Amino acid sequence: MINLLVLKKAMNSSEVQGGAMIQMMEQSVNPHLGQKVDIQV
């Protein structure tokens, strides 16, 4: 039972780290995205 809880926690942790890695990689490819907003009227 304890082994399953540890495995589940490790899997959840890796999902969170994977999501953060994807976000960091997307920002490094397009670092200017989301930095400025151009509005003309």
C-alpha positions in Angstrom: 0.0 0.0 0.0 2.8 2.4 0.9 4.6 1.6 -2.4 1.5 2.7 -4.3 1.2 6.0 -2.4 4.9 6.7 -3.1 4.5 5.8 -6.8 1.4 8.0 -7.1 3.2 11.0 -5.5 6.2 10.5 -7.7 4.0 10.4 -10.8 2.1 13.6 -9.8 5.4 15.3 -9.1 6.8 14.4 -12.5 3.6 15.7 -14.2 4.0 19.1 -12.5 7.6 19.3 -13.4 6.8 18.3 -17.0 4.2 21.1 -17.2 6.7 23.6 -15.9 9.3 22.4 -18.3 6.9 22.8 -21.3 6.0 26.3 -20.2 9.7 27.3 -19.9 10.5 25.9 -23.3 7.6 27.7 -24.9 8.8 31.0 -23.4 12.4 30.4 -24.6 11.2 29.8 -28.2 9.0 33.0 -28.2 10.3 35.1 -25.3 8.5 38.2 -26.6 5.0 36.7 -26.4 2.9 38.2 -23.8 5.3 41.0 -23.0 3.6 43.8 -24.8 0.1 44.8 -25.9 -0.3 47.1 -28.9 -3.6 48.9 -29.0 -4.6 51.4 -31.7 -7.9 53.2 -31.8 
